[in-house]
């Protein structure tokens, strides 16, 4: 449920972007969608709603969700204020690279890396597996951030918007499968 909720703002961003040039009228009020700027405003609003709903359901705010909300508001706000889409296009890269840096640095700070600190109370794994798992996530965040720049600078804005939606789903599924493959042999050992 939580993962599905996280994709709603991205899906709405994609949908609103597709409405570029369309006009919605309600009585005397009308609004014409203006591509990435309307999509960015909806992304900002939807992210606020998503984080608020997650908090209402769990009564706790995840650090990652708060940082995502701040990134969306800062980069989205700059996009709207300065009317420059590059700010929102850079947001996924900066967010992912900050996560890669945090996960990577955690290998050398303290006796547990970030993956073990996050999931260690739910699952017991040998130290080398925690290290591989953490490095898998570091690699994911670094690659996703780099690919975002390749698409943002190498392709059209419309291609980047589509890439944003489909890559978010695709990379999350791939990371989930790879994580499961890495930890599954140890789950069997734990239950025996």
FENGI-V533861 format. One record per backbone hydrogen bond with DSSP energy under -1.0 kcal/mol. CO is the residue of the C=O (numbers start at 1). NH is the residue of the N-H. Records with the same first field share a line. If there is no record, write none. Layout:
# FENGI-V533861
CO: NH / NH
This chain:
# FENGI-V533861
1: 5
2: 6
7: 11
8: 12
9: 13
10: 14
11: 15
12: 16
13: 17
14: 18
16: 19
17: 20
19: 22
22: 33
24: 31
26: 29
29: 26
31: 24
33: 21
34: 37
35: 39
36: 40
37: 41
38: 42
39: 43
40: 44
41: 45
42: 46
43: 47
44: 48
45: 49
46: 50
47: 51
48: 52
49: 53
50: 54
51: 55
52: 56
53: 57
54: 58
55: 59
62: 66
63: 67
64: 68
65: 69
66: 70
67: 71
68: 72
69: 73
70: 74
71: 75
72: 76
73: 77
74: 78
75: 79
76: 80
77: 81
78: 82
79: 84
84: 87
85: 89
86: 90
87: 91
90: 94
91: 95
92: 96
93: 97
94: 98
95: 99
96: 100
97: 101
98: 102
99: 103
100: 104
101: 105
102: 106
104: 107
105: 108
113: 117
114: 118
115: 119
116: 120
119: 122 / 123
126: 130
127: 131
128: 132
129: 133
130: 134
131: 135
132: 136
133: 137
134: 138
135: 139
136: 140
137: 141
138: 142
139: 143
140: 144
141: 145
142: 146
143: 147
144: 148
145: 149
146: 150
147: 151
148: 152
149: 153
150: 154
151: 155
156: 160
157: 161
158: 162
159: 163
160: 164
161: 165
162: 166
163: 167
164: 168
165: 169
166: 170
167: 171
168: 172
169: 173
170: 174
171: 175
172: 176
173: 177
174: 178
175: 179
176: 180
177: 181
178: 182
179: 183
180: 184
183: 186 / 187
184: 188
185: 189
186: 190
187: 191
188: 192
